[in-house]
Amino acid sequence: MKIAFLGTSEFAVPALRALVDAGHDVAAVYTRAPKAAGRGQQERKTPVHQLAEQLGLPVRTPNSLRSEQEAAAFKALDLDAAVVVSYGHILPKSFLDAPVLGCINIHGSLLPRWRGAAPIHRAILAGDSETGVTTMRMDEGLDTGPMLLAERTPISAADTAETVHDRLARLGATLIVSTLDGLVTKTIELVPQPDAGVTYAHKLGKEEGLLDWRRPAAELERKVRAFHPWPGTSFEFNNERIKVLEATLALASGAPGAVTIGRDGFPLVACGVGGLKLVKLQRPGKAAQAADTFLRGFALPAGTVLPVPSIVPLPQTRPS
């Protein structure tokens, strides 16, 4: 096929490489424009941009797709299909309608569950036992288009957003090649998404990572995994925000936020239901440490009651 690829993040990289390896003619790669990053504030190209240049593919970085000029340039590519993966720009109808077979999206969930911006994080946070990737033909709604293929994978008790992200990126790369093959041979059909089971993966915010000790420990343990590595989870103590990089469920007593020290030297924090053992912590500007080592340089004595955040936004599961 003659295709365009629209993507930005690391999640999209395996898909672009797989499409090129499968022999598809990538007429153009669309990605977000480079932006300043790091201490030197040097312009940094997106992961997709970097790979496209390595593969010798033409790259376009428009700041918006809504102009008539951009629509005309996209239509002039005369595409069989466009593949969209974690792009970051909303595609207007002029783009959706331009390719013969439409714009095909790789979404990191089993639709219609977890439409929206943060499907991987929300699946872990909700305690889902499995997730997956779905390919769909895009329409003007938010992840509402008809589905093509899906692939499932379990979520283990050790999974973080990082491990699930990497696994789904690889699954999506394989699935998009199968999807385009099926569209060419007309061996797969478009399946409308059912109304039942729709949930919305609300965009993550940094403040949502503050741990509210009034919540059940099982929920907070999932949050630590769901928000790793970004936006991360933390608590405030002595005017510092301490990152919690790893935690496990444990027995703990006392009011929510009450700290005890286990026999192994690791801090235990009482929650609304159950308790949390803090396994790996990090102070601002410092290296991450095992929590027992952390306590040698940071006073968090037994009997301390950690504060609860005044406002913690609750995740929404349906569009408001």
Secondary structure, DSSP 8 states (H G I E B T S, - for coil): -EEEEEE-SGGGHHHHHHHHHTT-EEEEEE----EEETTTTEEE--HHHHHHHHTT--EE--S-S-SHHHHHHHHTT--SEEEEES--S---HHHHTSSTT-EEEEESSSTTTTEES-HHHHHHHTT-SEEEEEEEE--SSSS-S-EEEEEEEE--TT--HHHHHHHHHHHHHHHHHHHHHHHHHT----B---STT--EE----GGGGB--TTSBHHHHHHHHHHTTTTT-EEEEETTEEEEEEEEEEE---SSTTBEEE-TTS-EEEE-SBSEEEEEEEE-TTS--EEHHHHHHHS---TT-B----S------SS--
